[in-house]
Every structure is written in structure tokens, then in C-alpha cells.
Amino acid sequence: MEKKYVRNEHGINIKVCCASCKQRKITSDRGRVCGLSGIKVKAGNCCDQWEMNRRLQNAGMSGGQVKSWRYLSYYRERWTEQREALTSGRITAAAMLSAENIREEYEQEQGSIYINL
């Protein structure tokens, strides 16, 4: 099946498939299901009833930010260190830093967690 794309009103290419459809439903037991037919759908599947999901209609609006790779690596490393310390008994669960605390720690040391586009 040939891949088809449409542009939303902000110029972003959206793949036409069940994953981007307005009718898509996600269930905990069956995964992606068509909201019209109730049938489980496979990745990349699409039918003639496709309509763009409301969230994808807004893709490309200004205001979004992208976290830097340096920050994401820093966060992963700090979180992993904490989990290992908790597992080994070196710290308690109450002593673990929250995601917000790790972000603040990074910003104090390195500056913004976002990249400038």
C-alpha cells in the first residue's frame, strides 16, 4: 500500500493512516481500534472514512519547545543513579529527586533545557 500524506493548515505533513485518524481509539486490552467499526487495526492501515485527528490539526502551531539532547541525557543519568541508589539502600524513596528537581538542578548548572530553533 502506498503511503499518503496530507498537509494540515500549518504546513505539517500528516501520514494518512489509522494512527492519525479522528476515529482512532486506544484500548488497554486490544490496542488501536477503529471507533467506527470496533475492529482492531494494524499499523499503517487506513480506510476511506479517514479524518485527521483534532490534535494533529494543531501540529505546527507556534509555542512548542524541544528539549536538548544534553538535558535528556543528563536527566536519564540522574534518574538511573537514583534508582540504583534506592535499590542498593543508599537512599530512601523520600530522598529521590523529582523530575522538577532534576530539571532545576540542570538549569542551575547548564542553563535552559530547551534548544533554540
Disulfide bonds with the S-S distance in Angstrom:
none
